[in-house]
Amino acid sequence: MTGSVVTGHVLALGTPWDGVPALVLPALGQTAEMVGIVMSIVVCLGGPLGLLIFNTSPRGLAPHPRVNASVSWVANLGRSLPFLVLMATVIPFTQLVVGTTIGVQAAIIPMSIAGTAFFARITENAVREVPPELLDVGVASGASRWQIIRSIQLTEALPGLAAGLTLNIIAMIEYSAIAGAIGAGGIGYLAVNDGYEQFDAHIMLACIGTLILIVQVIQFTGDRVVRYLLH
């Protein structure tokens, strides 16, 4: 890498712009892989967990204070620790599950834990916004709990769930960048390893620009989906 020394700092010219895509695109693929797998787990686990929290609350279909307190505590636990601390805390569990503590597979475990807790609360809040009168109508009509959950709670909460899902995806992209900084690959790893540590301004700018563009596209798409569901 070419560069010049000025007052003790290396001013690198950086990777030629025509060579940047060859580095950024594979890293982007790794980030997409991490976020895609994690969000699949998050929706499958966090959605039911949020429904359980709401429906065991006093306003739910099956109030149960002990279950509600226990499940709420678990969800709060996953949201209590900063992500970097959470990654370090679950290292033994990550090693047990995937057999390694580095790479994409290792990043999926703490990201899934944090994302599931986050989406559980999003689901709970979205369902809580459903007018109680609709639930009363479902109960009075003799619908089963599953029918009420599926046809009333989830259907009426779709705009809130879509908005929350958008936020959750963006949060997972941020977490993947943090995970990448400690060897999990992806845009975060490229930005730190090739950009920051190698003083490569082109790589840093490309990574920053890519992340900004991705987040803007996801937020724009999420907002359009929410508006569509509201209509």
MIRO-264867 format. One line per 2 residues: number of its first residue (from 1); their letters; for each residue y, x negated, z of N, C-alpha, C. Coordinates in steps of 0.2 Angstrom, whole numbers, plus 2048, in hexadecimal, padded with zeros to 3 digits. Layout:
// residues N
NUM> a> Y/X/Z/Y/X/Z/Y/X/Z | ...
***
This chain:
// residues 231
1> mt> 7FA/7FC/800/800/800/800/806/7FC/800 | 80B/7FD/7FC/811/7F9/7FB/816/7FB/800
3> gs> 81A/7F6/803/81F/7F8/808/823/7F2/809 | 828/7F3/80D/82D/7EE/80F/82E/7EF/817
5> vv> 82F/7E9/81A/830/7E9/821/838/7E9/823 | 83A/7EE/826/841/7EF/828/841/7F0/82F
7> tg> 845/7EC/833/845/7EC/83B/83F/7EE/83E | 83A/7EB/83C/833/7EC/83F/82F/7F2/83D
9> hv> 832/7F6/838/82E/7FC/836/82C/7FB/82F | 826/7FD/82D/824/7FD/826/827/803/822
11> la> 82A/802/81D/82D/808/819/828/808/813 | 823/80C/813/81E/80D/80E/820/811/808
13> lg> 81F/80F/802/821/813/7FD/81C/819/7FC | 816/818/7FF/812/81E/7FF/80D/81E/7F9
15> tp> 808/823/7FA/804/824/7F4/808/827/7EE | 807/825/7E8/80A/828/7E2/809/830/7E2
17> wd> 80E/833/7E0/80E/83A/7E0/808/83D/7DC | 806/83A/7D7/801/83C/7D3/7FA/83B/7D6
19> gv> 7FA/837/7DB/7F4/836/7DF/7F3/83A/7E5 | 7F8/83E/7E7/7F8/842/7ED/7F3/848/7ED
21> pa> 7F3/84B/7E7/7EE/851/7E7/7E7/84F/7E8 | 7E5/849/7E6/7DE/847/7E7/7DD/846/7EF
23> lv> 7E2/845/7F3/7E1/845/7FA/7E2/84B/7FD | 7E7/84F/7FB/7E9/855/7FF/7E4/85B/7FD
25> lp> 7E1/85B/7F7/7DD/861/7F5/7D6/861/7F9 | 7D3/85B/7FA/7CD/85B/7FE/7CE/85D/805
27> al> 7D4/85A/808/7D6/85C/80F/7D7/863/810 | 7DA/866/80B/7DC/86D/80B/7D5/871/80B
29> gq> 7D0/86F/807/7CA/872/807/7C7/872/80E | 7C7/86C/811/7C4/86C/818/7C8/871/81D
31> ta> 7CE/871/81C/7D2/876/820/7D0/87D/81F | 7CF/87F/819/7CD/885/817/7C6/887/819
33> em> 7C2/882/819/7BB/883/81C/7BB/884/823 | 7BF/880/827/7BF/881/82E/7C2/888/830
35> vg> 7C8/88A/82D/7CB/890/82E/7C7/896/82C | 7C3/895/826/7BF/89B/824/7B9/89C/829
37> iv> 7B6/897/82B/7B0/898/82F/7B2/89A/836 | 7B8/898/838/7BA/89A/83F/7BC/8A1/83F
39> ms> 7C0/8A3/83A/7C2/8AA/83A/7BD/8AF/839 | 7B7/8AD/836/7B2/8B1/835/7AF/8B2/83C
41> iv> 7AE/8AD/840/7AC/8AD/847/7B0/8B1/84B | 7B7/8B0/84A/7BC/8B3/84F/7BC/8BB/84E
43> vc> 7BB/8BD/848/7BB/8C4/846/7B5/8C7/849 | 7AF/8C4/848/7A9/8C7/84A/7A9/8C7/852
45> lg> 7AB/8C3/855/7AB/8C2/85D/7B1/8C5/860 | 7B7/8C4/85D/7BD/8C6/861/7BF/8CD/860
47> gp> 7BD/8D0/85A/7BE/8D7/859/7BA/8DB/85E | 7B3/8DB/85F/7AF/8DE/864/7B2/8DD/86B
49> lg> 7B4/8D6/86C/7B6/8D5/873/7BC/8D9/875 | 7C1/8D9/870/7C7/8DD/871/7C6/8E4/872
51> ll> 7C1/8E7/86E/7BF/8EE/86F/7BC/8EF/876 | 7B8/8EA/878/7B5/8EB/87F/7BA/8EB/884
53> if> 7BF/8E6/884/7C4/8E6/889/7C8/8ED/889 | 7CA/8EF/883/7CE/8F6/884/7CA/8FB/886
55> nt> 7C4/8FC/884/7C0/902/885/7BD/902/88C | 7BD/8FC/890/7BB/8FC/897/7C1/8FC/89B
57> sp> 7C7/8FD/898/7CD/8FE/89C/7CE/905/89E | 7D2/907/8A2/7D3/90E/8A4/7D5/913/89F
59> rg> 7D8/910/899/7D9/914/893/7D4/915/88E | 7CE/911/88F/7C9/910/88B/7C4/916/88B
61> la> 7BF/915/887/7B9/91A/886/7B4/91A/88C | 7B4/914/88F/7AF/913/894/7B2/90E/899
63> ph> 7B7/911/89D/7BA/90D/8A2/7B5/909/8A7 | 7B6/903/8A8/7B1/8FF/8AD/7B5/8F9/8AF
65> pr> 7B8/8FA/8B5/7BD/8F5/8B8/7BA/8EE/8B8 | 7B4/8ED/8BA/7B0/8E7/8BB/7AF/8E3/8B4
67> vn> 7AD/8E7/8B0/7AB/8E4/8A9/7B2/8E2/8A6 | 7B7/8E7/8A6/7BD/8E5/8A3/7C0/8DF/8A6
69> as> 7C0/8DE/8AD/7C3/8D8/8B0/7BF/8D2/8AE | 7B9/8D2/8AD/7B5/8CD/8AB/7B6/8CB/8A4
71> vs> 7B6/8CF/8A0/7B7/8CE/899/7BE/8CB/898 | 7C3/8CF/89B/7CA/8CC/89B/7CB/8C5/89D
73> wv> 7C8/8C4/8A2/7C8/8BD/8A5/7C5/8B8/8A0 | 7C0/8B9/89D/7BD/8B5/897/7C2/8B4/892
75> an> 7C5/8BA/88F/7CA/8B9/88A/7D0/8B5/88C | 7D2/8B6/892/7D8/8B2/895/7D7/8AB/895
77> lg> 7D0/8A9/897/7CE/8A2/898/7CF/89F/891 | 7CD/8A2/88C/7CD/89F/885/7D4/89D/883
79> rs> 7D9/8A1/886/7E0/8A1/884/7E4/89D/889 | 7E1/89A/88E/7E5/897/893/7E7/890/892
81> lp> 7E2/88C/88F/7E3/885/88E/7E6/884/887 | 7EB/87F/887/7ED/87C/880/7E7/87A/87C
83> fl> 7E8/87B/875/7E2/879/871/7DF/872/872 | 7E3/86D/872/7E1/867/873/7DD/866/879
85> vl> 7DF/869/87F/7DB/869/885/7D5/86C/885 | 7D5/872/881/7CF/876/880/7CA/872/87C
87> ma> 7CC/86E/877/7C7/86A/873/7C4/865/877 | 7C8/862/87C/7C5/85D/880/7C0/860/885
89> tv> 7C2/866/888/7BE/869/88D/7B7/86B/88A | 7B7/86D/884/7B0/870/882/7AC/86B/87E
91> ip> 7AE/865/87E/7AA/85F/87B/7A3/860/87C | 7A1/860/883/79A/860/884/796/866/881
93> ft> 79A/86C/881/797/872/87D/797/871/876 | 79C/86E/873/79C/86D/86C/796/868/86A
95> ql> 795/863/86E/790/85E/86D/789/862/86D | 788/866/872/782/86A/872/781/86F/86C
97> vv> 786/872/86A/785/877/865/784/874/85E | 789/86F/85C/789/86C/855/786/865/855
99> gt> 785/862/85B/782/85B/85B/787/856/859 | 78E/857/859/793/852/858/799/855/85B
101> ti> 79E/850/85C/7A5/852/85F/7AA/850/85A | 7A8/84E/854/7AE/84D/84F/7AC/851/848
103> gv> 7B1/851/844/7B0/855/83E/7B1/85C/83E | 7B0/85F/838/7B1/866/837/7AD/86B/83C
105> qa> 7A7/869/83C/7A2/86D/840/7A5/86D/848 | 7A7/867/84A/7A9/867/851/7AF/86B/852
107> ai> 7B4/86B/84D/7BA/86E/84E/7B9/876/84E | 7B4/878/84B/7B3/87F/84B/7B1/882/852
109> ip> 7AE/87F/856/7AD/882/85D/7B3/883/861 | 7B7/87E/862/7BD/880/866/7C2/885/863
111> ms> 7C2/884/85C/7C7/889/858/7C4/890/859 | 7BD/891/859/7BB/897/859/7BC/89A/860
113> ia> 7BB/896/865/7BC/898/86C/7C4/89B/86D | 7C8/897/86B/7CF/898/86C/7D1/89F/867
115> gt> 7CE/89F/861/7D0/8A4/85D/7CD/8AB/85F | 7C7/8AB/861/7C4/8B1/864/7C7/8B4/869
117> af> 7CA/8B0/86E/7CE/8B2/874/7D4/8B5/871 | 7D7/8B2/86D/7DE/8B4/86A/7DD/8BB/866
119> fa> 7D8/8BB/862/7D6/8C2/85E/7D4/8C7/862 | 7D1/8C6/868/7CE/8CB/86C/7D5/8CF/86F
121> ri> 7DA/8CB/871/7E0/8CE/874/7E4/8D2/86F | 7E4/8CF/869/7E7/8D2/863/7E4/8D9/862
123> te> 7DD/8D9/862/7D9/8DF/861/7DB/8E4/866 | 7DA/8E2/86C/7DC/8E6/872/7E3/8E9/871
125> na> 7E8/8E5/870/7EF/8E8/86F/7EF/8ED/86A | 7EC/8EB/864/7ED/8F0/85E/7E9/8F7/860
127> vr> 7E4/8F7/863/7E0/8FD/865/7E4/901/86A | 7E8/8FD/86E/7EC/900/874/7F1/904/871
129> ev> 7F4/902/86B/7F9/906/868/7F7/90C/864 | 7F1/90E/864/7EE/914/861/7F0/91A/866
131> pp> 7F3/91F/863/7F5/924/868/7EF/927/86C | 7F0/928/872/7EA/92B/876/7E8/932/874
133> el> 7ED/935/871/7EB/93C/86F/7E5/93C/86A | 7E5/937/865/7E0/936/860/7D9/935/863
135> ld> 7D9/931/869/7D3/930/86C/7D1/936/86F | 7D5/93A/872/7D3/940/875/7D0/945/870
137> vg> 7D3/945/86A/7D1/94A/865/7CA/948/863 | 7C8/941/863/7C2/93F/861/7BD/941/866
139> va> 7BF/940/86D/7BA/942/872/7B9/949/872 | 7BE/94D/871/7BD/955/871/7B9/957/86C
141> sg> 7B9/954/866/7B5/956/860/7AE/954/861 | 7AC/950/866/7A5/94F/867/7A3/948/863
143> as> 7A8/944/861/7A6/93E/85E/7A3/939/863 | 79E/935/860/79B/930/865/7A1/92A/866
145> rw> 79F/926/86A/7A4/920/86C/7A4/91C/865 | 79F/91A/862/79F/916/85C/7A3/91A/857
147> qi> 7A3/920/856/7A7/924/851/7AE/923/853 | 7B0/924/859/7B7/924/85B/7B9/91D/85A
149> ir> 7B5/918/85C/7B8/911/85B/7B9/90F/853 | 7B4/911/84F/7B4/910/848/7BA/914/844
151> si> 7BA/91B/846/7BE/91F/842/7C5/920/844 | 7C6/91F/84B/7CC/920/84E/7D0/919/850
153> ql> 7CC/916/854/7CF/910/857/7D0/90A/852 | 7CB/908/84E/7CC/903/849/7D0/905/843
155> te> 7CF/90C/841/7D3/90E/83B/7DA/90E/83D | 7DC/911/843/7E3/912/844/7E6/90B/846
157> al> 7E2/906/848/7E5/900/84A/7E5/8FB/845 | 7E3/8FD/83F/7E3/8F8/839/7E9/8F4/838
159> pg> 7EF/8F7/838/7F5/8F3/836/7F6/8EE/83C | 7F5/8F0/842/7F6/8EB/847/7F1/8E5/847
161> la> 7EB/8E7/845/7E5/8E2/844/7E7/8DD/83E | 7EA/8E0/839/7EB/8DC/833/7F1/8D7/835
163> ag> 7F6/8D9/839/7FB/8D5/83B/7F9/8D0/840 | 7F5/8D2/844/7F2/8CD/849/7ED/8C8/846
165> lt> 7E9/8CA/841/7E5/8C6/83D/7E9/8C0/839 | 7EF/8C2/837/7F3/8BE/833/7F6/8B8/838
167> ln> 7F8/8BA/83E/7FA/8B5/843/7F4/8B1/845 | 7EE/8B4/846/7E9/8B0/848/7E7/8AB/843
169> ii> 7E7/8AC/83C/7E5/8A8/837/7EA/8A2/837 | 7F1/8A3/838/7F6/89E/838/7F5/89A/83E
171> am> 7F3/89D/844/7F1/899/84A/7EB/894/849 | 7E6/897/845/7E0/892/844/7E2/88D/83F
173> ie> 7E7/88E/83A/7E9/888/836/7EC/883/83A | 7F1/885/83F/7F4/880/843/7EF/87D/848
175> ys> 7EA/880/84A/7E5/87D/84E/7E0/878/84A | 7DF/87A/844/7DB/875/83F/7DF/86F/83E
177> ai> 7E6/86F/83E/7EA/869/83D/7E9/865/843 | 7E9/868/849/7E8/864/84F/7E1/861/850
179> ag> 7DC/865/84E/7D6/862/84E/7D5/85D/849 | 7D8/85D/843/7D8/858/83E/7DB/852/840
181> ai> 7E0/852/845/7E3/84C/847/7DE/848/84C | 7D9/84B/84E/7D4/847/852/7CD/846/84E
183> ga> 7CE/846/847/7C8/845/844/7C4/84A/841 | 7C6/850/841/7C3/856/83E/7C4/857/837
185> gg> 7C8/853/834/7C9/854/82D/7CF/859/82B | 7D0/85A/825/7D5/85F/823/7DC/85C/822
187> ig> 7E1/861/822/7E8/85F/821/7EB/85B/827 | 7E9/85D/82D/7EB/859/833/7E9/852/833
189> yl> 7E3/851/831/7E0/84A/831/7E3/846/82C | 7E4/849/826/7E8/845/821/7EF/843/822
191> av> 7F2/848/825/7F9/847/827/7FA/841/82C | 7F5/841/831/7F6/83C/837/7F3/835/834
193> nd> 7ED/836/831/7EA/82F/830/7ED/82C/82A | 7EE/830/824/7F1/82D/81E/7F8/82D/81E
195> gy> 7FB/832/821/802/833/821/806/82F/826 | 805/831/82D/809/82E/832/807/827/834
197> eq> 800/826/834/7FE/81F/836/7FF/81A/831 | 7FF/81C/82B/800/818/825/807/818/822
199> fd> 80B/81B/826/812/81C/824/813/81E/81C | 80F/823/81A/80F/825/814/813/82C/813
201> ah> 819/82B/811/81D/831/811/81B/836/80C | 818/834/807/816/839/802/810/83E/804
203> im> 80C/83B/808/806/83E/80B/809/843/810 | 80D/841/814/810/845/81A/814/84B/817
205> la> 818/849/812/81C/84F/80F/817/854/80B | 812/851/808/80D/856/805/809/85A/80A
207> ci> 807/857/80F/804/85B/814/808/860/817 | 80E/85E/819/813/863/81C/815/869/817
209> gt> 816/867/811/817/86C/80C/812/871/80B | 80C/86E/80B/806/872/80A/805/877/810
211> li> 805/875/816/805/879/81C/80A/87F/81C | 810/87D/81A/816/882/81A/814/887/814
213> li> 812/885/80F/810/88A/809/80B/88E/80B | 805/88C/80E/800/890/810/802/895/815
215> vq> 805/893/81A/807/898/81F/80C/89D/81C | 810/89B/818/815/8A0/815/811/8A5/811
217> vi> 80C/8A3/80D/808/8A7/809/804/8AC/80D | 801/8A9/812/7FD/8AE/817/801/8B3/81A
219> qf> 807/8B1/81D/80B/8B6/820/80E/8BB/81B | 810/8B9/815/812/8BE/810/80C/8C3/80E
221> tg> 806/8C0/80D/801/8C4/80C/7FF/8C9/811 | 7FF/8C6/818/7FE/8CB/81D/803/8D0/81E
223> dr> 809/8CF/81D/80F/8D4/81E/80E/8D9/818 | 80C/8D7/812/80A/8DC/80D/805/8E1/80F
225> vv> 7FF/8DE/812/7F9/8E2/814/7FB/8E7/819 | 7FF/8E4/81E/801/8E9/823/806/8EF/821
227> ry> 80A/8ED/81C/80E/8F3/819/80A/8F8/815 | 805/8F5/812/801/8F9/80E/7FD/8FE/813
229> ll> 7FA/8FB/818/7F6/8FF/81D/7FB/904/821 | 801/903/822/805/907/825/807/90D/821
231> h> 807/90C/81A/808/912/816/802/916/815
***
